[in-house]
Amino acid sequence: MANVDHYAVLELSQTAQLDAIKAAYRRLAKIRHPDKNPGDPAATAKFQKLNSAYSTLSDPLQRRLYDSQYQPSRTANASGYGTQGTWNEAPNPGTSNNKNSNYYSESDAMRKHRQRQEELSRLLQTLGQQRTSFEKDILSAQAKLRERKTALEKLKAEAEKDKADEAARRGWFGFLWRLTPEQQEERNRNATARRTGMLVIEAQIQQYTSALKEKKELLQRAQEGISDALRQKARVDQEYNSSSQAEQRRQQAEEQRKFAEAQQERLRKERAAQEAEARRRNEEAARAAEAYRARQAAEAQKREEAAEELARKFQQAYEATQAAAKRSREAREAAQARSETQRSSGQSRQEGRGAKKFQRRRTPGDGARQTASCRHRAWWEQISGPNSCQRCQRRTPRFAFRCPGCQVVACADCRVALKEGG
């Protein structure tokens, strides 16, 4: 099937649309079906070719693949008739047959030829539809004619059978199957109805035969009209191709001239653009250098201002540190002075008591009662040397602290706990 011209099998041109392909397949399937051609040994092969052609051309993907390798069959003659002797629509040189016609514009002469081509194409389409309709009518009339002839033959066979039965009854065996009056009357009615039916069928056969002959004459005229339109279309196609080639040559020369002018204009614009680009780059470089210098000066000024601000803040911090150190020193001196004063007053009180040189050991409950009224928020005095904590009774080997309010002696941990309210 690879070398089969599917368009020739379906009696179509390469530009046929899907509707035309379907219509051609339905029309040819009725004609080429093996049941319609019992005497043709190649009818099955022809019908298979028809199915293969339809399945290929009705599928868009398979049709594109087939068209890319398509070569028109040599069996189709120049008048547009395919292998079956029926009309094939010739391709329109203004569409797919002329690949360059879509690129070049049409002249007035080409436009007139194309309009004439379209008119002839529409005429061919109309004639093709008429031909298809006539073929359908012919097939229908032939089927009805065969049906009527079959019915007539059946009635004739029944009449012959009745004659044979009547002749047998008239013989010497007739006494064996004599008919009753009722049976004879019914037999006569059937014979009368059969003769009437035969007359009606014969009239119908004559009518169908006349109609079939008329349809065949109309089909013949449609075929002649198609042939005439094909000849006119071939002539118009040739004129269109001649006009198209002349117009293409003229437009090609015009395009070459315009192309040369466009090339010159393009070169001129490119040179001007290059010069403008060079000027723009020089100006941008000058502006960039000026901006760089300005940016460097601004950054230098910012660095100087930042250095001055840093020096000023450092001086302020230094002065604040000196002032804080002075206040801290003065506070320590005042605290030491108060501590000396309190120590001296404490020693005088102890000397005044005289007889109380030994003190009773204090318990945690006693210290708590003595310190119940003091909140221990003042600055505790550091006492050097070994001491005993009045809160936890722990011995401190190096130093201890004394509350200036209640005179409680405590270690460092107990001092923090007492200050926090413990």
C-alpha positions as a Markdown table, in Angstrom:
| # | Residue | x | y | z |
|---|---|---|---|---|
| 1 | Met | 0.0 | 0.0 | 0.0 |
| 2 | Ala | 3.0 | 2.3 | 0.2 |
| 3 | Asn | 2.9 | 3.2 | -3.5 |
| 4 | Val | -0.9 | 3.6 | -3.8 |
| 5 | Asp | -2.1 | 7.1 | -4.7 |
| 6 | His | -4.9 | 7.5 | -2.0 |
| 7 | Tyr | -6.1 | 10.7 | -3.7 |
| 8 | Ala | -6.6 | 8.8 | -7.0 |
| 9 | Val | -8.3 | 5.9 | -5.2 |
| 10 | Leu | -10.8 | 8.4 | -3.6 |
| 11 | Glu | -11.0 | 10.4 | -6.9 |
| 12 | Leu | -10.0 | 13.6 | -5.1 |
| 13 | Ser | -7.3 | 16.3 | -5.4 |
| 14 | Gln | -4.6 | 16.8 | -2.8 |
| 15 | Thr | -6.4 | 20.0 | -1.6 |
| 16 | Ala | -9.7 | 18.1 | -0.7 |
| 17 | Gln | -11.1 | 18.9 | 2.7 |
| 18 | Leu | -12.3 | 16.3 | 5.3 |
| 19 | Asp | -16.0 | 16.7 | 4.3 |
| 20 | Ala | -15.1 | 16.0 | 0.7 |
| 21 | Ile | -13.1 | 12.9 | 1.7 |
| 22 | Lys | -16.0 | 11.5 | 3.7 |
| 23 | Ala | -18.5 | 12.1 | 1.0 |
| 24 | Ala | -16.3 | 10.5 | -1.6 |
| 25 | Tyr | -15.7 | 7.5 | 0.6 |
| 26 | Arg | -19.4 | 7.0 | 1.2 |
| 27 | Arg | -20.2 | 7.3 | -2.5 |
| 28 | Leu | -17.5 | 5.0 | -3.7 |
| 29 | Ala | -18.1 | 2.4 | -0.9 |
| 30 | Lys | -21.6 | 1.9 | -2.3 |
| 31 | Ile | -20.3 | 1.4 | -5.8 |
| 32 | Arg | -17.2 | -0.7 | -5.1 |
| 33 | His | -18.5 | -2.9 | -2.3 |
| 34 | Pro | -17.9 | -6.6 | -3.2 |
| 35 | Asp | -21.6 | -7.4 | -2.7 |
| 36 | Lys | -22.4 | -4.9 | -5.5 |
| 37 | Asn | -19.8 | -6.4 | -7.8 |
| 38 | Pro | -20.2 | -10.2 | -7.5 |
| 39 | Gly | -18.7 | -10.8 | -10.9 |
| 40 | Asp | -15.4 | -8.8 | -10.3 |
| 41 | Pro | -12.7 | -11.0 | -8.7 |
| 42 | Ala | -10.7 | -7.9 | -7.8 |
| 43 | Ala | -13.6 | -6.2 | -6.0 |
| 44 | Thr | -12.4 | -7.1 | -2.5 |
| 45 | Ala | -8.9 | -5.7 | -3.2 |
| 46 | Lys | -10.3 | -2.5 | -4.6 |
| 47 | Phe | -12.5 | -2.1 | -1.6 |
| 48 | Gln | -9.6 | -2.7 | 0.8 |
| 49 | Lys | -7.6 | 0.0 | -1.1 |
| 50 | Leu | -10.6 | 2.3 | -0.6 |
| 51 | Asn | -10.7 | 1.7 | 3.1 |
| 52 | Ser | -6.9 | 2.1 | 3.4 |
| 53 | Ala | -7.1 | 5.4 | 1.5 |
| 54 | Tyr | -9.9 | 6.7 | 3.7 |
| 55 | Ser | -8.2 | 5.7 | 7.0 |
| 56 | Thr | -5.0 | 7.5 | 5.9 |
| 57 | Leu | -6.5 | 10.7 | 4.6 |
| 58 | Ser | -9.2 | 11.1 | 7.3 |
| 59 | Asp | -6.5 | 11.1 | 10.1 |
| 60 | Pro | -4.7 | 14.5 | 10.1 |
| 61 | Leu | -1.4 | 13.1 | 11.4 |
| 62 | Gln | -1.2 | 10.3 | 8.9 |
| 63 | Arg | -2.3 | 12.6 | 6.1 |
| 64 | Arg | 0.5 | 15.1 | 6.8 |
| 65 | Leu | 3.0 | 12.2 | 6.8 |
| 66 | Tyr | 1.6 | 10.9 | 3.6 |
| 67 | Asp | 1.5 | 14.3 | 1.9 |
| 68 | Ser | 5.2 | 14.9 | 2.8 |
| 69 | Gln | 6.1 | 11.8 | 0.6 |
| 70 | Tyr | 3.2 | 12.2 | -1.9 |
| 71 | Gln | 3.8 | 12.0 | -5.6 |
| 72 | Pro | 0.8 | 12.2 | -7.9 |
| 73 | Ser | -0.1 | 9.0 | -9.7 |
| 74 | Arg | 0.6 | 8.8 | -13.4 |
| 75 | Thr | -2.7 | 7.0 | -14.0 |
| 76 | Ala | -4.6 | 10.3 | -13.6 |
| 77 | Asn | -4.8 | 12.0 | -17.0 |
| 78 | Ala | -4.5 | 15.7 | -17.7 |
| 79 | Ser | -8.2 | 16.2 | -18.0 |
| 80 | Gly | -8.7 | 15.5 | -14.3 |
| 81 | Tyr | -10.1 | 12.0 | -14.4 |
| 82 | Gly | -8.8 | 9.3 | -12.1 |
| 83 | Thr | -8.3 | 5.6 | -12.5 |
| 84 | Gln | -12.1 | 5.0 | -12.3 |
| 85 | Gly | -12.8 | 7.5 | -15.1 |
| 86 | Thr | -14.5 | 10.0 | -12.8 |
| 87 | Trp | -13.7 | 13.5 | -12.2 |
| 88 | Asn | -10.8 | 14.6 | -9.9 |
| 89 | Glu | -10.7 | 18.3 | -8.8 |
| 90 | Ala | -7.6 | 19.9 | -10.2 |
| 91 | Pro | -5.4 | 21.6 | -7.6 |
| 92 | Asn | -5.7 | 25.4 | -7.4 |
| 93 | Pro | -2.4 | 26.9 | -8.5 |
| 94 | Gly | -3.3 | 30.0 | -6.4 |
| 95 | Thr | -3.2 | 27.9 | -3.2 |
| 96 | Ser | -1.1 | 24.8 | -2.5 |
| 97 | Asn | 0.2 | 24.1 | -6.0 |
| 98 | Asn | 2.1 | 27.3 | -6.1 |
| 99 | Lys | 4.2 | 27.7 | -3.0 |
| 100 | Asn | 5.5 | 31.1 | -3.8 |
| 101 | Ser | 2.0 | 32.6 | -4.5 |
| 102 | Asn | 1.4 | 33.2 | -0.8 |
| 103 | Tyr | 4.6 | 35.2 | -0.6 |
| 104 | Tyr | 4.1 | 37.5 | -3.5 |
| 105 | Ser | 1.1 | 39.9 | -3.8 |
| 106 | Glu | -1.4 | 39.4 | -6.6 |
| 107 | Ser | -1.7 | 41.7 | -9.6 |
| 108 | Asp | -5.0 | 42.7 | -11.0 |
| 109 | Ala | -4.8 | 40.0 | -13.8 |
| 110 | Met | -3.9 | 37.4 | -11.2 |
| 111 | Arg | -6.8 | 38.5 | -9.0 |
| 112 | Lys | -9.2 | 38.2 | -12.0 |
| 113 | His | -7.9 | 34.7 | -12.8 |
| 114 | Arg | -8.2 | 33.7 | -9.2 |
| 115 | Gln | -11.8 | 34.9 | -9.0 |
| 116 | Arg | -12.5 | 32.9 | -12.2 |
| 117 | Gln | -10.8 | 29.9 | -10.6 |
| 118 | Glu | -13.0 | 30.2 | -7.5 |
| 119 | Glu | -16.1 | 30.5 | -9.7 |
| 120 | Leu | -15.1 | 27.3 | -11.6 |
| 121 | Ser | -14.3 | 25.6 | -8.3 |
| 122 | Arg | -17.7 | 26.4 | -7.0 |
| 123 | Leu | -19.2 | 25.2 | -10.2 |
| 124 | Leu | -17.3 | 22.0 | -10.1 |
| 125 | Gln | -18.3 | 21.5 | -6.5 |
| 126 | Thr | -22.0 | 22.0 | -7.4 |
| 127 | Leu | -21.7 | 19.7 | -10.4 |
| 128 | Gly | -19.9 | 17.1 | -8.2 |
| 129 | Gln | -22.7 | 17.3 | -5.6 |
| 130 | Gln | -25.3 | 16.9 | -8.4 |
| 131 | Arg | -23.4 | 14.0 | -9.8 |
| 132 | Thr | -23.3 | 12.4 | -6.3 |
| 133 | Ser | -27.1 | 13.0 | -5.9 |
| 134 | Phe | -27.8 | 11.5 | -9.3 |
| 135 | Glu | -25.7 | 8.5 | -8.5 |
| 136 | Lys | -27.6 | 8.0 | -5.3 |
| 137 | Asp | -30.9 | 8.3 | -7.1 |
| 138 | Ile | -29.7 | 5.9 | -9.7 |
| 139 | Leu | -28.7 | 3.4 | -7.1 |
| 140 | Ser | -32.0 | 3.8 | -5.3 |
| 141 | Ala | -34.0 | 3.4 | -8.5 |
| 142 | Gln | -32.0 | 0.3 | -9.5 |
| 143 | Ala | -32.7 | -1.2 | -6.0 |
| 144 | Lys | -36.4 | -0.4 | -6.3 |
| 145 | Leu | -36.4 | -1.8 | -9.9 |
| 146 | Arg | -34.8 | -5.0 | -8.7 |
| 147 | Glu | -37.2 | -5.3 | -5.9 |
| 148 | Arg | -40.2 | -4.8 | -8.2 |
| 149 | Lys | -38.8 | -7.3 | -10.7 |
| 150 | Thr | -38.3 | -9.8 | -7.9 |
| 151 | Ala | -41.9 | -9.3 | -6.7 |
| 152 | Leu | -43.2 | -9.7 | -10.3 |
| 153 | Glu | -41.2 | -12.9 | -10.8 |
| 154 | Lys | -42.7 | -14.2 | -7.6 |
| 155 | Leu | -46.3 | -13.4 | -8.7 |
| 156 | Lys | -45.6 | -15.0 | -12.1 |
| 157 | Ala | -44.3 | -18.1 | -10.3 |
| 158 | Glu | -47.4 | -18.3 | -8.2 |
| 159 | Ala | -49.6 | -17.9 | -11.4 |
| 160 | Glu | -47.7 | -20.7 | -13.1 |
| 161 | Lys | -48.1 | -22.9 | -10.1 |
| 162 | Asp | -51.9 | -22.3 | -10.1 |
| 163 | Lys | -52.0 | -23.2 | -13.8 |
| 164 | Ala | -50.1 | -26.4 | -13.1 |
| 165 | Asp | -52.5 | -27.3 | -10.3 |
| 166 | Glu | -55.5 | -26.5 | -12.4 |
| 167 | Ala | -54.2 | -28.7 | -15.2 |
| 168 | Ala | -53.6 | -31.5 | -12.8 |
| 169 | Arg | -57.1 | -31.4 | -11.4 |
| 170 | Arg | -58.5 | -31.7 | -14.9 |
| 171 | Gly | -56.7 | -35.0 | -15.4 |
| 172 | Trp | -57.8 | -38.5 | -14.3 |
| 173 | Phe | -56.4 | -37.8 | -10.8 |
| 174 | Gly | -58.7 | -34.8 | -10.3 |
| 175 | Phe | -61.3 | -36.8 | -8.4 |
| 176 | Leu | -58.7 | -37.2 | -5.5 |
| 177 | Trp | -58.5 | -33.4 | -4.7 |
| 178 | Arg | -61.6 | -31.7 | -5.8 |
| 179 | Leu | -62.0 | -28.2 | -4.4 |
| 180 | Thr | -65.0 | -27.1 | -2.5 |
| 181 | Pro | -66.9 | -24.1 | -3.7 |
| 182 | Glu | -65.5 | -21.9 | -1.0 |
| 183 | Gln | -61.9 | -22.9 | -1.8 |
| 184 | Gln | -62.6 | -22.4 | -5.5 |
| 185 | Glu | -64.0 | -18.9 | -4.8 |
| 186 | Glu | -60.9 | -18.0 | -2.6 |
| 187 | Arg | -58.6 | -19.3 | -5.3 |
| 188 | Asn | -60.3 | -17.1 | -7.9 |
| 189 | Arg | -60.0 | -14.0 | -5.7 |
| 190 | Asn | -56.3 | -14.7 | -5.2 |
| 191 | Ala | -55.8 | -15.1 | -8.9 |
| 192 | Thr | -57.6 | -11.8 | -9.6 |
| 193 | Ala | -55.5 | -10.0 | -6.9 |
| 194 | Arg | -52.3 | -11.5 | -8.3 |
| 195 | Arg | -53.2 | -10.3 | -11.8 |
| 196 | Thr | -54.0 | -6.9 | -10.5 |
| 197 | Gly | -50.7 | -6.8 | -8.5 |
| 198 | Met | -48.7 | -7.9 | -11.6 |
| 199 | Leu | -50.3 | -5.0 | -13.6 |
| 200 | Val | -49.4 | -2.5 | -10.8 |
| 201 | Ile | -45.8 | -3.8 | -10.5 |
| 202 | Glu | -45.4 | -3.8 | -14.3 |
| 203 | Ala | -46.5 | -0.1 | -14.3 |
| 204 | Gln | -44.1 | 0.6 | -11.4 |
| 205 | Ile | -41.3 | -1.1 | -13.3 |
| 206 | Gln | -42.0 | 1.0 | -16.3 |
| 207 | Gln | -42.1 | 4.1 | -14.1 |
| 208 | Tyr | -38.8 | 3.2 | -12.4 |
| 209 | Thr | -37.2 | 2.4 | -15.7 |
| 210 | Ser | -38.2 | 5.8 | -17.1 |
| 211 | Ala | -36.9 | 7.6 | -14.0 |
| 212 | Leu | -33.6 | 5.6 | -14.1 |
| 213 | Lys | -33.1 | 6.5 | -17.8 |
| 214 | Glu | -33.8 | 10.2 | -16.9 |
| 215 | Lys | -31.3 | 10.1 | -14.0 |
| 216 | Lys | -28.7 | 8.6 | -16.2 |
| 217 | Glu | -29.2 | 11.3 | -18.8 |
| 218 | Leu | -28.9 | 13.9 | -16.0 |
| 219 | Leu | -25.7 | 12.2 | -14.8 |
| 220 | Gln | -24.3 | 12.2 | -18.3 |
| 221 | Arg | -25.0 | 15.9 | -18.6 |
| 222 | Ala | -23.4 | 16.6 | -15.2 |
| 223 | Gln | -20.3 | 14.6 | -16.3 |
| 224 | Glu | -20.1 | 16.7 | -19.5 |
| 225 | Gly | -20.5 | 19.9 | -17.5 |
| 226 | Ile | -17.7 | 18.7 | -15.2 |
| 227 | Ser | -15.5 | 18.0 | -18.2 |
| 228 | Asp | -16.2 | 21.4 | -19.7 |
| 229 | Ala | -15.5 | 23.1 | -16.4 |
| 230 | Leu | -12.3 | 21.2 | -16.0 |
| 231 | Arg | -11.1 | 22.3 | -19.4 |
| 232 | Gln | -11.9 | 25.9 | -18.5 |
| 233 | Lys | -10.3 | 25.6 | -15.2 |
| 234 | Ala | -7.1 | 24.1 | -16.7 |
| 235 | Arg | -6.9 | 27.1 | -19.1 |
| 236 | Val | -7.5 | 29.6 | -16.3 |
| 237 | Asp | -4.9 | 27.8 | -14.1 |
| 238 | Gln | -2.4 | 28.1 | -16.9 |
| 239 | Glu | -3.1 | 31.8 | -17.4 |
| 240 | Tyr | -2.9 | 32.3 | -13.6 |
| 241 | Asn | 0.5 | 30.6 | -13.5 |
| 242 | Ser | 1.8 | 32.7 | -16.4 |
| 243 | Ser | 0.6 | 35.9 | -14.7 |
| 244 | Ser | 1.9 | 34.7 | -11.4 |
| 245 | Gln | 5.4 | 34.0 | -12.8 |
| 246 | Ala | 5.5 | 37.4 | -14.5 |
| 247 | Glu | 4.4 | 39.1 | -11.3 |
| 248 | Gln | 6.9 | 37.2 | -9.3 |
| 249 | Arg | 9.7 | 38.2 | -11.6 |
| 250 | Arg | 8.7 | 41.8 | -11.3 |
| 251 | Gln | 8.3 | 41.7 | -7.6 |
| 252 | Gln | 11.6 | 39.9 | -7.2 |
| 253 | Ala | 13.4 | 42.7 | -9.1 |
| 254 | Glu | 11.6 | 45.3 | -7.0 |
| 255 | Glu | 12.5 | 43.5 | -3.8 |
| 256 | Gln | 16.2 | 43.2 | -4.9 |
| 257 | Arg | 16.3 | 46.9 | -5.5 |
| 258 | Lys | 14.6 | 47.6 | -2.2 |
| 259 | Phe | 16.9 | 45.2 | -0.5 |
| 260 | Ala | 20.0 | 47.0 | -1.9 |
| 261 | Glu | 18.6 | 50.3 | -0.7 |
| 262 | Ala | 17.8 | 48.9 | 2.7 |
| 263 | Gln | 21.3 | 47.5 | 3.0 |
| 264 | Gln | 22.8 | 50.9 | 2.2 |
| 265 | Glu | 20.4 | 52.6 | 4.7 |
| 266 | Arg | 21.2 | 50.0 | 7.3 |
| 267 | Leu | 25.0 | 50.5 | 6.9 |
| 268 | Arg | 24.5 | 54.2 | 7.2 |
| 269 | Lys | 22.4 | 53.9 | 10.3 |
| 270 | Glu | 24.9 | 51.4 | 11.8 |
| 271 | Arg | 27.8 | 53.9 | 11.3 |
| 272 | Ala | 25.7 | 56.7 | 12.8 |
| 273 | Ala | 24.8 | 54.5 | 15.7 |
| 274 | Gln | 28.4 | 53.5 | 16.3 |
| 275 | Glu | 29.4 | 57.2 | 16.3 |
| 276 | Ala | 26.6 | 58.1 | 18.6 |
| 277 | Glu | 27.5 | 55.1 | 20.9 |
| 278 | Ala | 31.2 | 56.3 | 21.0 |
| 279 | Arg | 30.1 | 59.8 | 21.9 |
| 280 | Arg | 27.8 | 58.4 | 24.6 |
| 281 | Arg | 30.4 | 56.2 | 26.1 |
| 282 | Asn | 32.9 | 59.1 | 26.2 |
| 283 | Glu | 30.3 | 61.3 | 27.9 |
| 284 | Glu | 29.5 | 58.5 | 30.3 |
| 285 | Ala | 33.1 | 58.0 | 31.1 |
| 286 | Ala | 33.6 | 61.7 | 31.8 |
| 287 | Arg | 30.5 | 61.8 | 34.0 |
| 288 | Ala | 31.6 | 58.7 | 35.8 |
| 289 | Ala | 35.1 | 60.2 | 36.5 |
| 290 | Glu | 33.5 | 63.4 | 37.8 |
| 291 | Ala | 31.1 | 61.5 | 39.9 |
| 292 | Tyr | 34.0 | 59.3 | 41.3 |
| 293 | Arg | 36.0 | 62.4 | 42.2 |
| 294 | Ala | 33.0 | 64.0 | 43.9 |
| 295 | Arg | 32.3 | 60.7 | 45.7 |
| 296 | Gln | 35.9 | 60.5 | 46.9 |
| 297 | Ala | 35.8 | 64.1 | 48.2 |
| 298 | Ala | 32.4 | 63.4 | 50.0 |
| 299 | Glu | 33.8 | 60.2 | 51.5 |
| 300 | Ala | 37.0 | 62.1 | 52.7 |
| 301 | Gln | 34.8 | 64.8 | 54.3 |
| 302 | Lys | 32.6 | 62.1 | 55.9 |
| 303 | Arg | 35.7 | 60.4 | 57.3 |
| 304 | Glu | 37.0 | 63.7 | 58.8 |
| 305 | Glu | 33.6 | 64.5 | 60.3 |
| 306 | Ala | 33.4 | 60.9 | 61.7 |
| 307 | Ala | 36.9 | 61.2 | 63.2 |
| 308 | Glu | 36.0 | 64.6 | 64.8 |
| 309 | Glu | 32.8 | 63.1 | 66.2 |
| 310 | Leu | 34.6 | 60.1 | 67.5 |
| 311 | Ala | 37.2 | 62.3 | 69.2 |
| 312 | Arg | 34.5 | 64.4 | 70.8 |
| 313 | Lys | 32.6 | 61.3 | 72.1 |
| 314 | Phe | 35.9 | 59.9 | 73.4 |
| 315 | Gln | 36.6 | 63.1 | 75.3 |
| 316 | Gln | 33.1 | 63.2 | 76.7 |
| 317 | Ala | 33.4 | 59.5 | 77.8 |
| 318 | Tyr | 36.8 | 60.3 | 79.3 |
| 319 | Glu | 35.4 | 63.2 | 81.3 |
| 320 | Ala | 32.4 | 61.2 | 82.4 |
| 321 | Thr | 34.8 | 58.4 | 83.6 |
| 322 | Gln | 36.9 | 60.8 | 85.5 |
| 323 | Ala | 33.9 | 62.3 | 87.1 |
| 324 | Ala | 32.5 | 58.9 | 88.1 |
| 325 | Ala | 35.9 | 57.9 | 89.4 |
| 326 | Lys | 36.0 | 61.1 | 91.5 |
| 327 | Arg | 32.5 | 60.5 | 92.9 |
| 328 | Ser | 33.4 | 56.9 | 93.7 |
| 329 | Arg | 36.6 | 58.0 | 95.4 |
| 330 | Glu | 34.8 | 60.6 | 97.4 |
| 331 | Ala | 32.1 | 58.1 | 98.4 |
| 332 | Arg | 34.8 | 55.6 | 99.6 |
| 333 | Glu | 36.5 | 58.3 | 101.6 |
| 334 | Ala | 33.2 | 59.3 | 103.2 |
| 335 | Ala | 32.4 | 55.7 | 103.9 |
| 336 | Gln | 35.9 | 55.2 | 105.5 |
| 337 | Ala | 35.4 | 58.3 | 107.5 |
| 338 | Arg | 32.0 | 57.1 | 108.8 |
| 339 | Ser | 33.6 | 53.7 | 109.5 |
| 340 | Glu | 36.4 | 55.3 | 111.5 |
| 341 | Thr | 33.9 | 57.3 | 113.4 |
| 342 | Gln | 31.7 | 54.3 | 114.2 |
| 343 | Arg | 34.7 | 52.2 | 115.2 |
| 344 | Ser | 35.9 | 54.9 | 117.6 |
| 345 | Ser | 32.4 | 55.2 | 119.1 |
| 346 | Gly | 32.1 | 51.5 | 119.4 |
| 347 | Gln | 35.4 | 51.1 | 121.2 |
| 348 | Ser | 34.4 | 53.8 | 123.7 |
| 349 | Arg | 31.1 | 52.1 | 124.4 |
| 350 | Gln | 32.9 | 48.8 | 125.0 |
| 351 | Glu | 35.4 | 50.5 | 127.4 |
| 352 | Gly | 32.6 | 52.1 | 129.3 |
| 353 | Arg | 30.9 | 48.8 | 130.1 |
| 354 | Gly | 34.1 | 47.5 | 131.9 |
| 355 | Ala | 32.9 | 44.4 | 133.5 |
| 356 | Lys | 31.4 | 42.8 | 130.4 |
| 357 | Lys | 34.6 | 41.4 | 128.9 |
| 358 | Phe | 33.1 | 38.1 | 127.9 |
| 359 | Gln | 30.0 | 37.9 | 125.9 |
| 360 | Arg | 27.6 | 35.1 | 125.7 |
| 361 | Arg | 27.5 | 33.1 | 122.5 |
| 362 | Arg | 24.6 | 34.3 | 120.3 |
| 363 | Thr | 22.2 | 31.9 | 118.7 |
| 364 | Pro | 20.5 | 32.5 | 115.3 |
| 365 | Gly | 17.3 | 33.4 | 117.1 |
| 366 | Asp | 19.0 | 36.1 | 119.1 |
| 367 | Gly | 20.5 | 37.6 | 115.9 |
| 368 | Ala | 17.2 | 37.6 | 114.3 |
| 369 | Arg | 15.5 | 39.4 | 117.2 |
| 370 | Gln | 18.3 | 42.0 | 117.2 |
| 371 | Thr | 18.0 | 42.7 | 113.5 |
| 372 | Ala | 14.2 | 42.5 | 113.3 |
| 373 | Ser | 13.8 | 46.3 | 113.3 |
| 374 | Cys | 16.8 | 46.9 | 110.8 |
| 375 | Arg | 16.4 | 46.5 | 107.0 |
| 376 | His | 20.2 | 46.4 | 106.4 |
| 377 | Arg | 20.1 | 48.7 | 103.4 |
| 378 | Ala | 23.1 | 50.9 | 104.4 |
| 379 | Trp | 26.7 | 50.4 | 103.4 |
| 380 | Trp | 28.1 | 47.5 | 105.5 |
| 381 | Glu | 31.5 | 48.1 | 107.0 |
| 382 | Gln | 34.3 | 45.6 | 106.3 |
| 383 | Ile | 36.0 | 44.2 | 109.4 |
| 384 | Ser | 39.5 | 42.7 | 108.9 |
| 385 | Gly | 40.7 | 39.7 | 110.8 |
| 386 | Pro | 39.0 | 36.5 | 112.1 |
| 387 | Asn | 35.3 | 37.0 | 113.0 |
| 388 | Ser | 32.2 | 34.9 | 113.7 |
| 389 | Cys | 29.0 | 35.3 | 111.7 |
| 390 | Gln | 26.1 | 36.1 | 114.0 |
| 391 | Arg | 23.6 | 34.6 | 111.6 |
| 392 | Cys | 25.0 | 31.3 | 110.5 |
| 393 | Gln | 27.7 | 31.0 | 113.3 |
| 394 | Arg | 30.4 | 30.3 | 110.7 |
| 395 | Arg | 33.9 | 31.4 | 111.4 |
| 396 | Thr | 35.5 | 33.9 | 108.9 |
| 397 | Pro | 39.3 | 33.7 | 108.9 |
| 398 | Arg | 40.1 | 36.9 | 107.0 |
| 399 | Phe | 37.3 | 39.5 | 107.2 |
| 400 | Ala | 33.6 | 40.0 | 107.9 |
| 401 | Phe | 30.9 | 42.8 | 107.5 |
| 402 | Arg | 29.0 | 44.9 | 110.0 |
| 403 | Cys | 25.7 | 46.5 | 109.5 |
| 404 | Pro | 25.9 | 50.2 | 110.5 |
| 405 | Gly | 22.3 | 50.2 | 111.7 |
| 406 | Cys | 22.1 | 47.2 | 114.0 |
| 407 | Gln | 25.8 | 46.4 | 114.3 |
| 408 | Val | 25.2 | 42.8 | 113.2 |
| 409 | Val | 28.4 | 41.0 | 112.1 |
| 410 | Ala | 27.9 | 38.6 | 109.1 |
| 411 | Cys | 29.8 | 36.8 | 106.4 |
| 412 | Ala | 29.5 | 37.8 | 102.8 |
| 413 | Asp | 26.6 | 35.3 | 102.0 |
| 414 | Cys | 24.6 | 36.2 | 105.0 |
| 415 | Arg | 25.1 | 39.9 | 104.3 |
| 416 | Val | 23.5 | 39.4 | 100.8 |
| 417 | Ala | 20.7 | 37.4 | 102.3 |
| 418 | Leu | 20.0 | 40.0 | 105.0 |
| 419 | Lys | 19.9 | 42.8 | 102.4 |
| 420 | Glu | 17.4 | 40.8 | 100.4 |
| 421 | Gly | 15.2 | 40.4 | 103.4 |
| 422 | Gly | 16.2 | 37.0 | 104.6 |
